[in-house]
Amino acid sequence: MKDFIQGQQVTYNQFQGRVNFIGDHYVTLTIREWDKLPQEQVNAKRNTNQVNLCVYREHWSEIHLVPPQVVNTFSTDNAEIVENIK
């Protein structure tokens, strides 16, 4: 794979993540992300911590696209109850 898009879901070896940075010589894959504690967010540039994996160009052929999953869920959360009275 060589045409990356930021945010794209991919796998590399045993890791699954999303493309974070795309450079000429390497890409980074975010394999874990979590919110910082409120006291850590005060002067932080970002509100999350990340674990990023650096993959150099010679290994790009080992990165595979994760096919999007279609999730068909049915919810009645916003349904309106209608009664037919005769």
Backbone hydrogen bonds in HBPLUS format (Angstrom, degrees):
<---DONOR---> <-ACCEPTOR-->    atom                        ^
c    i                          cat <-CA-CA->   ^        H-A-AA   ^      H-
h    n   atom  resd res      DA  || num        DHA   H-A  angle D-A-AA Bond
n    s   type  num  typ     dist DA aas  dist angle  dist       angle   num
A0008-GLN N   A0005-ILE O   3.04 MM   3  5.54 160.1  2.08 141.1 141.9     1
A0007-GLY N   A0019-VAL O   2.74 MM  12  5.03 168.2  1.75 141.5 145.8     2
A0019-VAL N   A0008-GLN O   2.88 MM  11  5.32 150.8  1.97 142.5 150.7     3
A0066-VAL N   A0009-GLN O   2.93 MM  57  5.46 171.6  1.94 138.7 135.9     4
A0010-VAL N   A0017-GLY O   2.84 MM   7  5.66 164.9  1.86 154.2 159.2     5
A0017-GLY N   A0010-VAL O   2.99 MM   7  5.66 164.7  2.01 158.3 162.5     6
A0011-THR N   A0064-HIS O   2.77 MM  53  5.26 148.8  1.87 148.6 159.2     7
A0064-HIS N   A0011-THR O   2.91 MM  53  5.26 162.3  1.94 150.5 156.4     8
A0012-TYR N   A0015-PHE O   2.84 MM   3  5.24 157.9  1.88 148.7 155.0     9
A0015-PHE N   A0012-TYR O   2.88 MM   3  5.24 156.6  1.94 137.7 136.3    10
A0018-ARG N   A0030-THR O   3.11 MM  12  5.33 149.5  2.21 133.7 139.8    11
A0030-THR N   A0018-ARG O   2.83 MM  12  5.33 155.4  1.89 163.4 158.9    12
A0020-ASN N   A0028-THR O   2.80 MM   8  5.46 176.0  1.80 157.1 155.9    13
A0028-THR N   A0021-PHE O   2.93 MM   7  5.09 153.8  2.00 137.0 142.5    14
A0023-GLY N   A0026-TYR O   2.87 MM   3  5.26 144.6  2.00 151.7 163.2    15
A0057-ARG N   A0025-HIS O   2.93 MM  32  5.36 150.6  2.01 149.2 143.3    16
A0027-VAL N   A0055-VAL O   2.99 MM  28  5.42 155.3  2.06 144.4 149.9    17
A0055-VAL N   A0027-VAL O   2.84 MM  28  5.42 172.1  1.84 169.1 171.3    18
A0029-LEU N   A0053-LEU O   2.80 MM  24  5.03 154.2  1.87 139.8 148.1    19
A0053-LEU N   A0029-LEU O   2.78 MM  24  5.03 158.5  1.82 139.7 146.2    20
A0031-ILE N   A0051-VAL O   2.89 MM  20  5.81 153.9  1.96 160.6 169.3    21
A0051-VAL N   A0032-ARG O   2.87 MM  19  5.12 154.0  1.94 148.4 148.1    22
A0034-TRP N   A0049-ASN O   3.07 MM  15  5.45 154.6  2.13 143.6 150.6    23
A0049-ASN N   A0034-TRP O   2.77 MM  15  5.45 163.7  1.79 167.9 172.2    24
A0036-LYS N   A0047-ASN O   2.93 MM  11  5.64 170.8  1.94 142.4 140.9    25
A0040-GLU N   A0037-LEU O   2.86 MM   3  5.18 135.7  2.05 109.9 123.2    26
A0041-GLN N   A0037-LEU O   3.10 MM   4  6.39 133.3  2.33 149.6 163.2    27
A0041-GLN N   A0038-PRO O   3.16 MM   3  5.13 135.4  2.37  95.6 107.8    28
A0044-ALA N   A0041-GLN O   3.37 MM   3  4.97 159.6  2.41  97.2 103.0    29
A0059-HIS N   A0056-TYR O   2.81 MM   3  5.69 165.2  1.83 132.3 137.5    30
A0060-TRP N   A0057-ARG O   3.11 MM   3  5.20 170.5  2.12 112.2 115.0    31
A0062-GLU N   A0059-HIS O   2.94 MM   3  5.54 159.7  1.98 118.6 125.4    32
A0063-ILE N   A0060-TRP O   3.07 MM   3  5.35 166.7  2.09 112.7 116.3    33
A0079-ALA N   A0076-THR O   3.16 MM   3  4.90 165.2  2.18 102.8 106.8    34
